[in-house]
Amino acid sequence: MSGKNNAPDGNRQGIQPNRLKKLFIFAVLLSIVSLFAGSFNYRFRGEEPTRVVMAYEMAYQGQFAQPTYLGENYYRKPPLFNWLAVGSSKIWGWNQFTGRFVSIVSTVTVVLLIFILAYRFVFRDIFFSLVSSAVFLGFIDVLFWYGFLSEIDMALTLLVFGTIISLIFAFEYRSVLLFSIAGFITGLSFLMKGFPAPVFFLASYAGIFVGRLFLWREFSWKFVYGFFVAIVFAFIPVVLWLYALPEPEKYISVLWQESFGRVKQSTDIVQFFTHLLMFPLLNLKQTLLISVFFLVSVVMYKNSLKRNIFTKEVVLLAVVFFINYLPYWISAGARGRYILPILPILAILIVYFIKSMNKPKLLKFLAYLLVFTAMVRIGIGLFYFPLETKKKGLYRQIAADMVKQMNPDYYGYMASDCDTHKAIIFYIDSFTGSMVRSEKLLPKWKYFISCYKQPQATLLKTYNYKGQKIRLYYRE
């Protein structure tokens, strides 16, 4: 491969003794272990319960094409993460860890893919490829948040990064097979996130195509042919899913609004320029402590950087990163987590520049920094998560007490109007082995969990959650 001749050989520099290599291996393994720490019983955060409620309802009803919440059709996200959570439930059952296992497996797989891309395309060196994987795990948003929570972001990162790698090597080897794989993975990405998935594909393809054309002075009709093959293969999983839907047009319409509705915020000039300034700062926060370490290193050792350090491979990765970053940078409604799929590339670029500084003490400090970060994550998982769950994780206790008030003969007659307290719905579902439905679908309910209304029924108990009243009613 072309990276073999252009990338500096770290072994010749003699800056990675065996002990340091073992330290980075330890950092990677410790970081992976830390993702499990406290994750089994930690309270639900954010949209986590939304994902597992819909996955549970899919499995309970045996309806896997159309996601539902309280039995009613849900259109705002495609179903792939729900499918993966159903698969996870076969191992772990239905609990807080069901969806989190999907994210952890996705994170570990991304780490392996980073090593492969770094080794085969940039470094041709095991040590610095390992460091790249370790740096990705060291990002705060990965280790302390999306790397283990039941959110779609890390699973999406796996698919998008898999697409980028497939495209890079498809161009490298002029492989129509790899183009088709890239397209198929893009189709799966659509089933995970919706319309942003093809945006990642198009941006990455454009960046790599231009890079091969101007950096390598290469053009092949297989590049063009491969693009159309990829498009065809991208449609395969999407069309199969749409064919199984009862209302495909409505689903696509809602996904379109969900994916691009935030773009309208960029028409506000104040919001636009505020976002333009603040978004990179938010990204620095997402990648602490690595980002601070890297910036300080550049300031201190900028004169140590070799001239002409920019290999064609590194420039190509930088172009792919920037062209995927740009849409979110100029979209005032974009959130920081939206760039998670390109953070693996950032990790490789950071390591490349650190390597180019040729300062062994930087690598040693980085290794200890990564070990420290992983140990902090383990400490938080083992000690803080239980305390926070005991103090704020009231949903499980509320749901358990509600189930105690119910007659098991009527578990199949539970309804609710709670569309905000989804964790309660999930726990009641899992505790009873049945399914809570909406009042619209189950007008002849026996038990009603109400967050808004007071029906004509016997009030069994009122629960207080952060000042909000949640009531359990019974009706003969």
N, C-alpha and C positions, 0 to 999 in steps of 0.2 A: 504493500500500500504506500501511497505517497507520503503519509505521515512518518514513515519509517526513516526517511532520509532527512526530513526537515526539522523534526523535533529534537531538541538537545537530549543527549543521553545522560540521565541523572546518575547512572552507575559510574560513568567516567569522571563525574565531578566528585565522587566519593563523599557525598553529603548525607547518605542515609545508612548509617551503620545498622547492623542486625538488631541491636537493642531498640533502636528507634522504630524500625519496621514492626517489631513485636508490640511496641507501645501503641502504634496506630491500629494494629489488629485488635489489641485490647480495647481501644477507644470505640472501634466499630462494634465489637461484640457487646461491650458494656452499654452502648447507646441502644442497641436492639433490645437488650434485656430491659433497659429502662422504660421502653415503650409499654411493657407489660405491667410495670410496677404500679399498683393501685388501680389498674384499668378494669379489673373484674367487677369491683363494687363501687367505683366512683359514680357520683350522681350524674344524671343526664345534663348535657349542656347544649345550648343553642337549638339547632334543628335535629339533634340526634334522635329524639323520640319520634319525630315525624317519619324518619327513614324506617325505623323498626316497626312502628305501627302498621305502615303500609306493607312492609314485608310480611308481617304476621298475618294480615288480612289476606294477602295473596295466597299464602300457604293454607290458611284455614278454608278459604273459599275455593281453592284450586283454580283461581283465575289469575293467570300470570301476565297477560298482555296489558290489561287496564288496571293501573293502581287505583286503590280506593282509600278513603279515610272515613271511618264510621259507616262503611259500606257504600258511600257515595263516590262517584268517579272523581279522580284527582288528575289534573292535567298539567300542573306546573313543572313537573320534572319527568323525564323518561324513566323506565323501570329497571335499568340494568343493575344499579346498586341494590335495589330490592331483591333482585334475583340472587345476587351474591350473598346477601344477608340470609336469604332462605337456605342457601347452601351451607352457610356458617352455622345455622341453627341445627343442622343435622349432627354437628359436632358438639356445640356448646349449649344447645337448647335456646330458650327465649329469655334473655336477660340483658343487662347493660353491655356485656362483652360481645354479643352476637354480631352487631355491626362493626364494632371496634376491631374484631379479628380481621375483617375485610380490609380495613385501613392499614393495620399492621403488616399484613401479608403484602399489600400493595407497596408499602414503604420499603420493606426488605427487598422486594423485587426491583424497585427503582434503584436501590443501592447497587445491586448486581449489574443492572444495565449501565449505570454510570461507570462502573469499573470496566465493562466491556468497551464502551465508547472511548473512554479515556485511554485505554490500553491500545486498542486497534487503530484509533484515528489520530490521537494527539501525542502520547508519550512513548508508546512502545516500551513501557517500563512498568513493572508490577508495583513498585513502591509508590510512585506518584499517582497511579490509577487508584491505589488503595486510599491514599490521602484524599483524593477527590470524593470518594464515597464517604469517607469520614466527615469531610467538611459539610456535605449535604445533610448528614444526620445531625451536625452541630447547629444548624439553623434553628432558632427558637421556634418559629412557626411549625417546623417539622417535629421536633422532639417534644415540645410542650403542648402541642395543640393538634394540628391536622394529621400528624403521623400516627395517631391512635384513636381519635374520636370518630364516631359513626357519621361522618360527613362524606360527601362524594369527592372531595377535593383531591385526596391522595390517590384514590382509584383513578380519577381523571388524569392526574399527573402521570401515572403509570401508562395509561393509554396514549396520551399525547406525546410523552417522551419516547414511547415505543414507536410511534409514528415517525417522529423526527429521526430516530436512529435508522429505521427502515429506509427512509428517504435518503439519508446520507450514504448508506451503503448501496442503495439502488443506483444512485448516480455513480458511485465509485466503481461498481462492478458492471454497470449498464445491465442490471438484472430486472427483467420484467416481472419475475416472481416476487422480488422484494418490493417493487412498485405495487403489485397486487396486494401484498401483505400490508403495506402502508395504508392502502385504500380501505381494506377490510377493517383494520384497527380504527381508522377514522369513523367508519360506520358504527363500530362499537362505542366510540367516544360520543357520537350523537345520541346513542341510547343511554349514555350516562349524563350528559349535560345539555344536549340540544344543539342549537345553531352555532354556538361558539366553537364547536368541534371542527367543522369544515373551515372555519376561519384560521385555526391553528394549522390545518393542513395546507391551505392555500398560501399562507404567509411563509411557512417553512419551505414549501416547494419553490416559491418565487425566490427566496433568499439563496437556496442551494443552487438553483438553476443559474442565477446571475453570478454566483460565486464560481461555479465551474466554468462559466463562459469567460469571465474576465480574469480570474486568478489562474486557472489552469489552461485557459485558451482552448477549452474543449467544447465541442458540440457533437451531439449524436441524435439521430432521429429517434433513438430509443428513449431519450429524455422526454420527447413529445408524446411518443406512443405510450410510454409508461404512465404519463399523466392521465390519459384517457382510460387506460386499463385500471388505474387506481380509482378513478371516479366510478367506473362500473362496479368494482368490488366494494366500494363504499356504500353503494345503494343496496347491496344484497341483504345485510342484516336489517337495514332500515325498512325496506319494502316488505320483508317477511313480517316484521313487527306491525307495520301499518295495516297489512292485510288481515291480521288477527284482531285489530281494534274494532269496536262497535261504532266509534265516531272518529275516524282518522282526521277528517277535516278540522273538527273542533280542537282536537289535540294539537295539531300542527299550528293552528292559529294562536292558541294560548302559549305554546312554546316560543313562537315568534315574538309575541309581546313580552314574555318573560325574559327572553334573551337580549332584546334590543330596546326595551322600554327605557332603560337608564341612559341611553345615548342622547335622549332629548334634553337631559340636564346640561349637556355641553353647550346648548344654545344660550344659556345664561353666562354672559361674559365674566362676571365676578366669580361664579362657581368654576368656570373653565380655568381661569388663570390661578385661582386658589388651588385647584386640584393639580394643575401643572407643576406648581411649586411644592405642594405637600406630599404628592404621591411618592416621589423618590425618597423622601424622608420616612414615609411609612414603610417603604421597602427596606430601608436601613434598619428600622426597628424589627421587622420580620426576620432579618438575618443576623441579629445580634447573637453572640458576641463576635462572631466571625467578621462581620462587616467593619466593626471598630478596629479589630486586630489588623485587618487588611489595609484600611485607610491609614492607620498609624504606620504600618510597615512601609507603605508607598512613600509617605512623607519622609520617613527616616532614611530610607535606602533607595530613593529614586535614582541617585547617581550610580547605584550598583547595577541597575538594569542594563543588560547588554544592548548594544545597537542592533538594529534589524532583528529584534526578537519576534516580530510578528510573522509567524509561519502562515502559509496559506490555510492550513487546517484551523488555526486559531482565529484568523480573520473570518473564515466561513462560520464558525460557531458564534462569533460575536455578531455577525450580520443576522444569523437566524434568531439569536436572542433579542436583538434590538427590533427586528421587524415584527416579532411576536409581542414585544413589550409595548410598542408604539400605540396600538389601538386602545390599550387600557390607560396609557399615560394621557392620551388626549380625550378620554371619555370621563366626564366629571362624575358619572355614577359608578365607576369601577371601584371595586374593593381590593384590598391588598391580596387576599387569598387567590384572586383571579390569575396572578402570575406564578402561582406554585408550579404549574407544569413546565416552566422554563427555568426554575431554580436549579435543576440538575446541571444545566449548561453553565449557569453562573458559578456553581461549585468548581467545575473543571477549569473555567477561566481564572478564577481566584488562585487555584493551585498552580496553574501555569505561570502566573506572574510571580508568585512566591518562589517557585523553582528558579525563575530567571534571575532573581535577586542573588542567588547563590550564597545565602546566609544560613548555615546549618542551625544556628541558634534560633532562627525564626521557626523552623520546622519543629525543633524541640519544644519551643514555647507553645506552638499550635497544638502539638500532641497533648501536652499537659492541660491546655485550655479545653480541649475536647473531652478529655477524661473528667475534668472538673465539672463541665456542663452535664455530662451523663450522670455523674454522682449526685449533682443537685436534683436532676430529674427523678432519680431513684428515691432520694430523700423526700421530695415533695409527694411522690406517689405513695410511699409507705407511711408517711406521717401526716402530711397536710391534707391529702385527699380524704382520708377517713374523717378527719376533724370537720372539714368543709361539708362532707356528705351528712354527717351527724347533725350539723347546724342548719344546713340549707336544703338537704335532700329529703324534704318532707313528702314528696309525691309517693314514694314507696310506702311510708307509714300510713298515709291517708288512704291509699288504695287497699292496703292490707286490712285496715279497720273497716272500710266499706264492705269488703268481701265477708267479713265476720258478721255484718248486719244482714246479709242476704241468705235466702234459702237456696241451697244448691239445685233444687228442682227448677228454679227459675233463672238459672244462669243464662239460658238462651233467650231471655226476655229483658235484656239490659239495653237502655238507650241513653243518649247524652246529647247535649248541645254545646259541649266544651270543645271548641276548636283551637283554644290557646293552651290548655293544660293537657297536652298530648301524652305526657309521661304517665298521668293517672290512667288514661285509657289503656296504654300499653300494659301497665302492671295488672290492671283488672283483667285484661285479656289473658295474660300469661298465668295469673293466679287461678283463674277459673277454667282455663282451657276452652273458653267459649269466645264470643266476640260481641263487643259493644257496637251498636248501630245508631244511626241518627233517628230522631223521632219521625222523620218523614218516611223512613223505610220500615220502622217498627212502631206504628201508632198504638198498638195494643201492648205496650211495655208493662212490665211489673216493677222494674226499678229504673229510676231516672236520675242521672247525674247531671246536675244543672249548674251552669256558671252564670246564667243570665235571667232565666224566667222562674216563676213560682207556679207550677201547675197545680191543678186541683187534685191533690194527693196528700198522703200522710208524710210529714217531714220526719225522717228517721234521725238525721244528724246533720249538723252544719260544721264545716271545717274552714279554718282560716289559713290562707296561704298568702303571706306578704300583704295583708290587708284586704285580700279578695275572698269573697264568700263562695264556697263550693258546697252545694247541698245534695244530699241523697234522699230521694223520695221513693215511697212505696205506694202502689195502687192495687186494690183488690181486682 
